[in-house]
Amino acid sequence: MGDVAVVVPAVGGSGVGPADVVAYEALHAGAAWFDRRARVRTDVRGPLAAETISGLVTNDIKSLAPGHGHYAAALTPKGKIIADVRVFAYAGGCLVDTSPQAGDGWLQLLRKYVNPRVAPYTNVSTTVVDIGVFGARAMHLLGAALELPREALAGLAPYGHLRIPDRVVWSGGGGGDGIGGVVARVPDLGIDGFDILIPAAGWDAAVRRLTAVGVVAATADVWTVARVEAGRPEWGVEIDDRTIPQEANFDELGAISYTKGCYTGQETVARIHFRGHVNRHLRGIEFAGPVIPPALALVVDEGDKPLGEIRSAVHSPRHGGIALAMLRREVSIGAHVTARWQVSEDRAQGETGGTVTDLPFPSPH
């Protein structure tokens, strides 16, 4: 692995500390695994499962064949994001997966709109667990760990998934019916990545298999840095129930279908796409110095005009100080801006300058 400079965060945000350097570099030269058990997973079953979910989210779930999946958003009637979800279709149902912060909103939506006699659903967050494996060699190492041919993994489209072979025996038994016991290809960090969805009893066995082939354990701080580098929004941070999907670049993330049937919040999303525009967008900022701003720091132009606010800021070993910010749509790529924050209990007043970039952050030379 190449050498990675360690930068200690100043003022706000996350960074890659000395203990995380190996895991961070593994993303670019090997593979790292992340504990994703905190995500909220619901199993929706029956012949009307896909149609039911399709009526709640922005993407076309009804057309998914078993073994395929989509990224999507569940919205309020006014088109604001309740949860961003990943939907994995299997024969007889769908697994819908969302972040811990969005879990309550998604479950409330199910209780409000889904008749369990039509599409029975179960919260399986504790019985089906999730291990994420990401990195330049994720496909090769994961194939070795799960005894899967590389061609099978390479053939998966984003959010596509396949069964883990029966000969790979998890403690407590196999996946049985439903989604447990599969590996799914996921682009959540903008690099090659897979999620292993297995029965909870198989966690220790899966970790042993990954460790044996050289996959490195990684922390939440490494995840945050990689997520910001990839420009991926997270519910409760960059997006919430005041955010319209197009503001958070959901078109670019392949999360919206404009040809599917009706769904909650469709009118707002379609009107913006066909006849209008949003007034703000999620953008990147690269900072010139070692100081990075805290979340919610104000972003202003050279004339002190407010342009938006910082949502996440991190120290990246490859990019330096970077942030995701929600900025007014007229702010151009390459514009010079200043992030400014007030004094608080844990920091002094300050400011730092940077340059607006498109997302994801371009690879450094």
C-alpha positions in Angstrom: 0.0 0.0 0.0 1.2 3.5 -0.7 1.9 6.1 2.0 -1.0 8.2 3.1 -0.5 11.5 5.0 -2.5 11.7 8.2 -4.1 15.1 8.8 -5.7 15.9 12.2 -9.1 17.6 11.8 -9.3 21.2 12.9 -12.5 22.8 14.1 -15.1 20.5 12.6 -15.7 17.3 10.6 -14.2 13.8 10.5 -10.7 12.7 9.5 -8.6 9.6 9.1 -6.6 9.2 12.2 -3.4 7.0 12.6 -5.5 3.9 13.4 -7.6 4.3 10.3 -4.8 4.8 7.7 -4.5 1.1 6.8 -8.3 0.8 6.3 -8.6 4.0 4.3 -5.7 3.0 2.0 -7.3 -0.5 1.6 -10.2 1.2 -0.2 -7.7 2.2 -2.9 -5.3 -0.8 -3.0 -7.3 -3.7 -1.4 -10.6 -3.9 0.4 -12.1 -2.9 3.7 -15.2 -4.1 5.5 -17.8 -2.0 7.4 -20.3 -2.9 10.0 -23.7 -1.9 8.5 -25.9 -3.7 11.0 -27.4 -0.4 12.2 -29.2 0.1 8.9 -33.0 -0.6 8.9 -34.1 -3.5 6.8 -37.8 -4.4 6.0 -38.9 -7.5 4.2 -42.0 -6.9 2.1 -43.6 -10.1 0.7 -46.3 -11.4 -1.6 -47.2 -11.0 -5.3 -48.1 -7.3 -4.7 -44.9 -6.4 -2.8 -43.0 -4.8 -5.7 -46.1 -2.9 -6.9 -46.8 -1.7 -3.3 -43.3 -0.4 -2.8 -43.3 1.2 -6.3 -46.2 3.3 -5.2 -44.2 4.7 -2.3 -40.8 5.6 -4.0 -39.3 7.5 -6.9 -37.9 4.6 -8.8 -39.6 1.8 -10.8 -39.7 -1.2 -8.5 -42.5 -3.0 -10.2 -40.4 -3.7 -13.2 -37.5 -5.3 -11.2 -36.8 -8.9 -11.9 -35.6 -11.1 -9.0 -31.9 -10.5 -8.4 -32.1 -6.8 -9.3 -32.5 -3.6 -7.4 -32.8 0.1 -7.3 -31.9 3.2 -5.3 -34.9 5.5 -4.6 -36.4 8.0 -2.3 -39.7 7.8 -0.3 -41.4 11.2 -0.2 -44.0 13.3 1.6 -47.0 14.3 -0.5 -45.1 17.6 -1.1 -42.1 15.8 -2.6 -39.7 16.1 0.4 -37.5 13.1 1.3 -38.7 10.9 4.1 -36.0 8.2 3.5 -33.5 7.2 0.8 -33.9 3.5 0.3 -32.2 0.6 -1.5 -34.7 -2.0 -2.8 -33.5 -5.5 -3.6 -36.1 -7.7 -5.4 -36.2 -11.5 -4.9 -38.7 -14.1 -6.0 -41.7 -13.5 -3.7 -40.8 -10.1 -2.3 -38.5 -7.1 -1.8 -36.0 -6.2 0.9 -36.0 -2.4 1.5 -33.0 -1.0 3.3 -32.4 2.5 4.6 -30.1 4.4 7.0 -30.5 4.4 10.8 -31.5 8.0 10.7 -34.3 7.5 8.1 -35.5 4.2 9.6 -38.3 5.6 11.7 -39.7 7.7 8.8 -39.7 4.7 6.5 -41.4 2.4 9.0 -44.1 5.0 9.7 -44.7 5.3 6.0 -45.2 1.6 5.7 -47.6 1.6 8.7 -49.6 4.5 7.1 -49.9 3.3 3.5 -49.3 -0.5 3.3 -52.1 -2.9 4.2 -50.2 -5.9 5.7 -52.9 -8.3 4.4 -52.0 -7.1 0.8 -48.2 -6.9 1.2 -47.1 -8.4 4.6 -44.0 -6.6 5.9 -41.6 -7.4 8.7 -38.7 -5.4 10.3 -35.8 -7.8 9.9 -33.1 -5.5 11.0 -32.0 -7.8 13.8 -32.4 -11.1 12.0 -30.7 -10.1 8.7 -27.4 -8.3 9.1 -25.3 -6.3 6.6 -21.5 -6.3 6.1 -20.2 -3.8 3.5 -17.0 -4.7 1.5 -15.5 -1.9 -0.5 -12.3 -1.3 -2.4 -10.3 -1.7 -5.5 -9.9 -5.4 -4.9 -13.3 -5.9 -3.3 -14.6 -8.2 -6.0 -11.5 -10.4 -6.0 -11.3 -10.7 -2.2 -15.0 -11.1 -1.6 -15.2 -13.8 -4.3 -12.4 -15.7 -2.5 -14.1 -15.3 0.9 -17.6 -16.4 -0.3 -16.4 -19.0 -2.9 -18.0 -17.1 -5.8 -16.5 -16.8 -9.2 -15.3 -13.3 -10.2 -17.5 -13.4 -13.3 -20.6 -13.8 -11.2 -19.8 -10.7 -9.2 -18.6 -8.7 -12.2 -21.9 -9.4 -13.9 -24.0 -7.7 -11.3 -25.6 -4.4 -12.1 -25.8 -1.7 -9.4 -28.0 -3.2 -6.6 -28.1 -6.5 -8.3 -27.6 -9.5 -6.0 -27.0 -13.2 -6.0 -27.2 -16.1 -3.6 -24.2 -17.1 -1.6 -23.4 -20.8 -2.4 -25.0 -23.3 0.0 -21.5 -24.8 0.6 -20.6 -21.5 2.4 -22.2 -22.5 5.7 -23.1 -19.8 8.1 -23.4 -20.4 11.9 -27.0 -20.9 12.6 -27.9 -22.1 9.1 -28.4 -20.6 5.7 -30.6 -17.7 4.5 -33.8 -19.8 4.0 -36.6 -18.0 2.3 -36.4 -14.3 1.5 -33.3 -12.1 1.2 -30.9 -13.6 3.8 -27.8 -15.2 2.4 -27.0 -12.9 -0.6 -24.3 -10.6 -1.8 -25.4 -7.3 -3.5 -23.3 -4.9 -5.6 -23.7 -1.4 -4.2 -22.1 1.9 -5.4 -22.5 3.6 -2.0 -18.9 4.9 -1.9 -18.3 5.5 -5.6 -15.9 2.6 -5.7 -16.5 -1.1 -6.2 -18.5 -2.3 -3.3 -20.7 -5.1 -2.1 -23.1 -5.8 0.8 -23.3 -9.2 2.4 -26.9 -9.7 3.7 -26.9 -12.8 5.9 -28.7 -14.3 9.0 -27.5 -12.6 12.2 -26.0 -15.8 13.5 -23.6 -15.8 10.6 -21.9 -12.6 11.5 -18.8 -14.0 13.2 -18.3 -16.6 10.4 -18.5 -13.9 7.7 -16.0 -11.7 9.5 -13.6 -14.6 9.9 -13.8 -15.4 6.2 -13.2 -11.8 5.2 -10.3 -11.4 7.5 -8.7 -14.7 6.3 -8.5 -13.3 2.7 -7.1 -9.9 3.8 -10.1 -7.7 3.9 -9.4 -5.0 6.6 -11.9 -3.8 9.2 -12.8 -0.1 8.9 -14.4 2.4 11.2 -17.3 4.9 10.8 -14.8 7.7 10.3 -13.3 6.0 7.3 -16.8 5.6 5.9 -17.6 9.3 6.4 -14.5 10.4 4.6 -15.0 8.0 1.7 -18.7 9.0 1.5 -17.9 12.7 1.2 -15.2 12.0 -1.4 -17.9 10.2 -3.4 -20.4 13.0 -3.0 -23.0 10.6 -1.6 -25.7 12.3 0.6 -26.8 10.8 3.9 -30.2 11.3 5.3 -30.2 13.4 8.5 -27.0 15.2 7.3 -27.2 16.3 3.6 -30.8 15.4 3.2 -33.9 15.4 5.3 -37.7 16.0 5.1 -37.1 19.5 3.8 -35.1 18.3 0.8 -36.4 17.7 -2.7 -34.7 14.7 -4.5 -33.2 16.8 -7.3 -31.6 19.1 -4.8 -29.5 16.1 -3.6 -28.5 15.0 -7.1 -30.9 12.0 -7.1 -31.2 12.2 -10.9 -27.4 11.6 -11.2 -27.6 8.8 -8.6 -30.2 7.0 -10.8 -32.9 7.2 -8.1 -35.8 8.7 -10.1 -37.9 7.2 -12.9 -40.0 9.6 -15.0 -41.8 6.9 -16.8 -43.2 4.8 -14.0 -46.7 5.0 -12.5 -47.9 7.3 -9.8 -46.2 7.5 -6.4 -46.5 9.7 -3.3 -44.8 13.1 -4.0 -44.6 12.5 -7.8 -46.2 15.8 -8.8 -43.5 18.0 -7.3 -40.7 15.8 -8.7 -42.2 15.7 -12.2 -43.0 19.4 -12.3 -39.4 20.3 -11.5 -38.0 17.9 -14.1 -40.3 18.9 -17.0 -41.1 22.5 -16.3 -38.8 24.0 -13.7 -35.7 23.7 -11.6 -34.6 23.6 -8.0 -33.1 26.6 -6.3 -30.2 24.8 -4.6 -28.0 21.8 -5.3 -25.6 19.7 -3.3 -22.1 20.6 -4.3 -18.5 20.0 -3.2 -16.1 22.5 -1.7 -12.3 22.0 -1.6 -10.6 24.1 1.1 -7.2 25.8 0.5 -5.9 25.4 4.1 -5.8 22.9 6.9 -8.9 24.3 8.7 -12.3 22.8 7.8 -15.6 24.2 9.0 -18.2 22.7 11.2 -21.5 21.4 9.9 -24.0 24.2 9.2 -21.3 26.8 8.8 -22.5 29.6 6.5 -21.1 29.8 3.0 -20.8 33.3 1.4 -19.4 34.7 -1.8 -16.6 37.4 -2.1 -19.2 40.1 -1.4 -20.5 38.3 1.7 -23.7 37.3 0.1 -25.1 34.1 1.7 -25.0 31.1 -0.7 -25.9 28.2 1.5 -24.4 26.0 4.2 -21.9 23.2 4.9 -23.5 19.8 5.6 -20.5 17.6 6.0 -16.8 18.5 6.2 -13.8 16.1 6.4 -10.1 15.8 6.1 -9.3 13.5 3.2 -5.8 12.0 2.9 -6.1 12.4 -0.9 -8.0 15.7 -1.3 -7.3 17.6 1.9 -10.1 19.5 3.5 -13.4 18.9 1.6 -17.1 19.4 2.3 -20.5 18.7 1.0 -22.6 21.9 0.9 -26.1 22.8 -0.1 -25.6 25.9 -2.3 -27.8 28.1 -4.4 -28.1 26.9 -8.0 -26.5 30.0 -9.5 -23.2 29.2 -7.7 -20.9 28.1 -10.5 -18.3 25.3 -10.4 -14.9 26.9 -9.7 -16.4 29.8 -7.7 -14.3 30.9 -4.7 -16.4 31.0 -1.5 -15.8 31.4 2.2 -17.2 29.2 5.0 -17.9 31.2 8.2 -18.9 30.1 11.7 -19.7 31.6 15.0 -18.2 30.9 18.4 -19.7 28.0 20.4 -18.8 25.9 23.4 -16.3 23.7 21.5 -14.9 26.1 18.9 -13.8 29.7 18.3 -15.3 31.9 15.6 -13.6 31.4 12.3 -13.6 31.2 8.5 -11.9 29.4 5.7 -11.8 29.8 1.9 -12.4 27.2 -0.7 -13.4 26.4 -4.3 -16.8 24.9 -5.4 -16.5 21.6 -7.3 -18.9 19.2 -8.9 -19.5 15.8 -7.3 -17.9 13.3 -6.9 -14.7 15.1 -6.1 -12.3 14.6 -9.0 -9.5 12.1 -8.5 -6.3 13.8 -7.5 -3.4 13.7 -10.0 
